[in-house]
Amino acid sequence: MDEKSFNKLSTEEERVIVHKGTEAPFSGKYNNFFKKGSYRCKRCNARLYISDDKFASTCGWPSFDDEIKGAIKRQKDVDGRRTEILCANCGAHLGHIFEGEGLTEKNIRHCVNSVSLTFVPNNNEPHIAKAYFAGGCFWGVEHLFEHKEGVISAISGYMGGSMANPSYRDVAYGNTGHLEVVEVTYDPAKVNYENLVKFFFEIHDPTQVDGQGPDIGKQYLSAIFYENDDEKEIVYKLIDILKTKGYEIVTKALPAGTFWKAEEYHQDYYDKKKQKPYCHVYKEKF
């Protein structure tokens, strides 16, 4: 980036962000701060973290167990031991990353200086929206959406059932009524809802009545959970277009309910395994 476009920093902010200093523990304004929103780089405004990944570590600095995909750069610290984390967009020093502490399921901690961050509440984020898709095993749906341009994140979880906070075992064996669903967070300035729905229809088989590929069962059925009438109208419009092309669509359009995030071992499954989805492939339909 051109440094002329950077935000002006105070003396303390420059000490930490440019000269790789550290603020005093328990002194930062975001240390004990848990409002809903996102955290941006103080120097260039790039989005780095979301509040869902922030946790109370009691270490004295804001702690996150995940990052926005592609937002963080890692490099060996000058001390030769620790791993430094920087804004991938402008190189601003954020803090350090630690693993193996067992503080969360992800077993990782981004230890970040408050002065390196700017918090933006959810209601001030005009370029953030969510969409919910069920198309068989959520591993493949999540993987393909995460690599879709304009998508900020994709999270595997459950929606549509009667039980609060269900586990994978509850959904798979308990007949709770939940489907395996992926929550897609996206930037409407880069990709619109209709484009995401088209993409969803093109990465799975919306004509299979009993599941998806070899995954058979009620939790694997095809569905789109809409949040308003505009989304509902788009879903039915695209279903009608596919029907005119000869597809016997069985995908259900359902009102969105509470989304329950799945267990950590389900998140980024194919990236962790360094594998490709076994029953989800892209096939142009529109």
C-alpha positions as CSV (number, residue, x, y, z in Angstrom):
1,M,0.0,0.0,0.0
2,D,1.0,3.6,-0.5
3,E,1.9,5.0,2.9
4,K,0.2,8.2,2.1
5,S,-3.1,6.3,2.4
6,F,-2.4,5.2,6.0
7,N,-4.3,6.6,8.9
8,K,-2.3,9.1,11.1
9,L,-1.0,7.4,14.2
10,S,-0.4,8.8,17.7
11,T,3.1,8.4,19.3
12,E,2.0,5.3,21.2
13,E,0.3,3.8,18.2
14,E,3.4,4.3,16.1
15,R,5.6,2.8,18.8
16,V,3.6,-0.4,18.7
17,I,2.4,-0.6,15.1
18,V,5.5,0.6,13.3
19,H,8.3,-0.1,15.8
20,K,6.9,-3.4,17.0
21,G,6.4,-2.4,20.6
22,T,3.9,-3.9,23.1
23,E,1.3,-2.0,25.2
24,A,1.2,-2.7,28.9
25,P,-0.9,-5.8,29.9
26,F,-4.5,-5.1,31.0
27,S,-4.2,-1.5,29.8
28,G,-5.8,-1.8,26.3
29,K,-9.4,-0.8,25.8
30,Y,-10.3,-4.0,24.0
31,N,-8.8,-6.4,26.6
32,N,-12.1,-6.9,28.5
33,F,-14.4,-6.0,25.6
34,F,-16.9,-8.3,24.0
35,K,-19.4,-6.3,21.9
36,K,-20.5,-7.7,18.5
37,G,-18.7,-6.4,15.5
38,S,-15.3,-6.6,13.7
39,Y,-11.8,-5.5,14.4
40,R,-9.9,-3.6,11.8
41,C,-6.2,-2.6,11.4
42,K,-5.6,0.8,13.0
43,R,-3.3,1.8,10.2
44,C,-5.1,0.8,7.0
45,N,-8.7,-0.2,8.1
46,A,-8.4,-3.8,6.8
47,R,-10.8,-6.2,8.5
48,L,-8.7,-8.6,10.7
49,Y,-11.0,-10.3,13.2
50,I,-14.6,-10.8,14.1
51,S,-16.0,-10.7,17.6
52,D,-17.2,-14.4,17.5
53,D,-13.6,-15.4,17.6
54,K,-12.6,-13.2,20.6
55,F,-12.3,-14.9,24.0
56,A,-11.3,-14.1,27.5
57,S,-7.8,-15.4,28.0
58,T,-6.9,-13.4,31.1
59,C,-3.4,-12.8,29.5
60,G,-3.8,-9.1,29.6
61,W,-4.3,-8.5,25.8
62,P,-7.2,-9.0,23.4
63,S,-7.2,-12.6,22.3
64,F,-8.7,-14.3,19.2
65,D,-8.6,-18.0,18.2
66,D,-9.2,-17.3,14.5
67,E,-8.7,-14.6,11.9
68,I,-10.5,-13.4,8.8
69,K,-9.2,-15.6,6.0
70,G,-6.1,-14.0,4.4
71,A,-6.0,-11.0,6.8
72,I,-3.1,-12.0,8.9
73,K,0.6,-12.5,8.0
74,R,2.9,-14.6,10.1
75,Q,6.7,-14.3,10.4
76,K,9.4,-15.3,12.9
77,D,9.9,-12.6,15.5
78,V,13.3,-11.0,15.9
79,D,13.8,-12.9,19.2
80,G,14.0,-16.1,17.1
81,R,11.3,-17.8,19.3
82,R,7.9,-16.3,18.9
83,T,5.8,-15.9,15.8
84,E,4.9,-12.3,15.0
85,I,1.5,-11.5,13.4
86,L,1.0,-8.5,11.1
87,C,-1.8,-7.0,9.0
88,A,-1.4,-8.8,5.6
89,N,-2.6,-5.6,3.9
90,C,-0.2,-3.0,5.2
91,G,2.3,-4.9,7.5
92,A,1.3,-3.2,10.7
93,H,2.5,-5.1,13.8
94,L,-0.4,-6.6,15.7
95,G,1.2,-8.9,18.3
96,H,2.1,-12.6,18.5
97,I,0.5,-15.9,18.0
98,F,0.6,-18.9,20.4
99,E,-0.4,-22.5,20.1
100,G,-0.9,-25.5,22.4
101,E,-2.3,-23.5,25.4
102,G,-5.6,-25.4,25.4
103,L,-7.6,-22.2,26.0
104,T,-10.2,-22.9,23.3
105,E,-11.1,-25.8,21.0
106,K,-9.0,-24.3,18.3
107,N,-6.0,-24.3,20.6
108,I,-4.6,-21.1,19.3
109,R,-4.3,-17.5,20.6
110,H,-3.7,-14.4,18.6
111,C,-2.4,-12.0,21.3
112,V,-3.1,-8.5,19.9
113,N,-2.3,-5.0,21.1
114,S,-5.5,-2.9,21.5
115,V,-3.7,0.1,19.9
116,S,-3.3,-1.9,16.7
117,L,-7.1,-2.3,16.3
118,T,-10.2,-0.3,15.6
119,F,-13.5,-1.9,16.6
120,V,-16.6,-1.4,14.3
121,P,-20.0,-2.5,15.7
122,N,-22.1,-4.8,13.5
123,N,-24.7,-2.1,13.0
124,N,-22.0,0.1,11.4
125,E,-20.9,-2.6,9.0
126,P,-22.9,-1.9,5.8
127,H,-20.8,-4.2,3.7
128,I,-21.5,-7.4,5.7
129,A,-24.4,-9.8,5.2
130,K,-25.1,-13.5,5.8
131,A,-26.7,-16.3,3.9
132,Y,-27.6,-19.9,4.9
133,F,-27.3,-23.0,2.7
134,A,-27.8,-26.7,3.3
135,G,-26.6,-29.0,0.5
136,G,-25.5,-32.3,2.0
137,C,-22.3,-32.7,4.1
138,F,-21.4,-29.2,5.3
139,W,-17.6,-29.9,4.8
140,G,-17.9,-29.6,1.0
141,V,-20.3,-26.6,0.9
142,E,-18.2,-24.7,3.4
143,H,-15.0,-25.4,1.5
144,L,-16.3,-24.2,-1.9
145,F,-18.0,-21.1,-0.5
146,E,-14.8,-20.1,1.4
147,H,-13.0,-19.9,-2.0
148,K,-15.8,-17.9,-3.6
149,E,-14.9,-14.2,-4.4
150,G,-16.7,-11.8,-2.0
151,V,-17.2,-14.4,0.7
152,I,-15.6,-13.3,4.0
153,S,-16.1,-16.6,5.9
154,A,-18.1,-19.8,5.8
155,I,-19.0,-21.7,9.0
156,S,-20.4,-25.2,9.3
157,G,-23.4,-25.6,11.6
158,Y,-27.0,-26.6,12.1
159,M,-30.4,-25.0,11.5
160,G,-34.0,-25.9,11.2
161,G,-34.5,-28.2,14.2
162,S,-36.2,-28.1,17.5
163,M,-33.3,-28.6,19.9
164,A,-31.1,-25.7,21.2
165,N,-27.4,-26.0,20.6
166,P,-27.4,-29.5,19.1
167,S,-24.3,-31.6,18.8
168,Y,-23.3,-33.5,15.6
169,R,-24.4,-36.7,17.3
170,D,-27.8,-35.1,18.2
171,V,-28.4,-34.1,14.5
172,A,-27.1,-37.3,13.0
173,Y,-28.8,-39.8,15.3
174,G,-31.4,-37.9,17.4
175,N,-34.0,-36.9,14.7
176,T,-33.8,-33.2,15.8
177,G,-35.0,-31.9,12.5
178,H,-31.8,-29.9,11.9
179,L,-30.0,-29.8,8.6
180,E,-26.2,-29.5,8.1
181,V,-26.0,-25.8,7.2
182,V,-23.3,-23.4,6.2
183,E,-23.4,-19.8,7.3
184,V,-21.9,-17.6,4.6
185,T,-20.7,-14.1,5.6
186,Y,-20.1,-12.0,2.5
187,D,-19.5,-8.5,1.2
188,P,-22.5,-7.3,-0.9
189,A,-20.3,-4.8,-2.6
190,K,-18.3,-7.7,-4.1
191,V,-20.9,-10.5,-4.5
192,N,-24.7,-10.3,-4.3
193,Y,-27.2,-12.7,-2.8
194,E,-28.5,-13.9,-6.1
195,N,-25.0,-14.8,-7.2
196,L,-24.4,-16.8,-4.0
197,V,-27.7,-18.7,-4.6
198,K,-26.7,-19.5,-8.1
199,F,-23.3,-20.7,-6.9
200,F,-25.0,-22.9,-4.3
201,F,-27.1,-24.6,-7.0
202,E,-24.0,-25.2,-9.0
203,I,-21.9,-26.9,-6.3
204,H,-24.4,-29.6,-5.4
205,D,-27.2,-31.7,-6.9
206,P,-30.5,-29.9,-6.1
207,T,-32.5,-32.8,-7.7
208,Q,-31.4,-35.5,-5.2
209,V,-34.3,-36.2,-2.9
210,D,-32.6,-38.2,-0.1
211,G,-29.4,-36.4,0.7
212,Q,-26.3,-35.6,-1.3
213,G,-24.2,-38.1,-3.1
214,P,-23.4,-41.0,-0.8
215,D,-24.6,-39.0,2.3
216,I,-28.2,-40.1,2.8
217,G,-30.4,-38.8,5.6
218,K,-32.7,-36.0,6.6
219,Q,-29.8,-33.8,7.8
220,Y,-28.3,-33.9,4.3
221,L,-31.3,-32.5,2.4
222,S,-31.0,-29.5,0.1
223,A,-32.4,-26.2,1.4
224,I,-31.9,-22.5,1.4
225,F,-32.8,-20.5,4.6
226,Y,-33.9,-17.0,3.6
227,E,-34.1,-14.0,6.0
228,N,-36.5,-11.8,4.2
229,D,-39.0,-11.6,1.4
230,D,-36.4,-10.3,-1.1
231,E,-34.2,-13.3,-0.5
232,K,-37.2,-15.7,-0.8
233,E,-38.2,-14.1,-4.1
234,I,-34.7,-14.6,-5.5
235,V,-34.6,-18.3,-4.4
236,Y,-37.9,-19.1,-6.1
237,K,-37.0,-17.1,-9.2
238,L,-33.8,-19.2,-9.6
239,I,-35.6,-22.4,-8.9
240,D,-38.1,-21.6,-11.7
241,I,-35.3,-20.9,-14.1
242,L,-33.7,-24.2,-13.3
243,K,-37.0,-26.0,-13.8
244,T,-37.3,-24.5,-17.3
245,K,-33.9,-26.0,-18.0
246,G,-35.2,-29.4,-17.1
247,Y,-34.0,-29.7,-13.6
248,E,-36.5,-31.3,-11.1
249,I,-35.5,-29.2,-8.2
250,V,-36.2,-30.5,-4.7
251,T,-34.4,-27.7,-2.8
252,K,-36.6,-26.3,-0.1
253,A,-36.9,-22.5,0.7
254,L,-37.3,-22.1,4.4
255,P,-37.3,-19.2,6.8
256,A,-34.1,-18.8,8.7
257,G,-34.0,-19.7,12.3
258,T,-31.2,-19.9,14.9
259,F,-27.8,-21.0,13.5
260,W,-25.9,-23.2,15.8
261,K,-22.1,-23.5,15.0
262,A,-20.9,-27.0,14.7
263,E,-18.0,-28.5,16.6
264,E,-14.5,-27.2,15.9
265,Y,-13.3,-30.4,14.2
266,H,-15.9,-29.8,11.4
267,Q,-14.6,-26.3,10.6
268,D,-12.2,-26.0,7.6
269,Y,-12.3,-29.8,7.4
270,Y,-10.8,-30.1,3.9
271,D,-8.2,-27.4,4.4
272,K,-7.0,-29.2,7.6
273,K,-6.9,-32.6,5.8
274,K,-5.5,-31.0,2.6
275,Q,-8.2,-32.8,0.6
276,K,-10.9,-31.9,-1.9
277,P,-14.6,-32.4,-1.4
278,Y,-15.8,-35.9,-2.3
279,C,-19.4,-35.1,-3.3
280,H,-19.4,-31.4,-4.1
281,V,-18.0,-30.1,-7.5
282,Y,-18.8,-27.0,-9.5
283,K,-21.0,-27.5,-12.5
284,E,-22.4,-24.6,-14.4
285,K,-26.2,-24.6,-14.6
286,F,-27.2,-21.0,-15.4
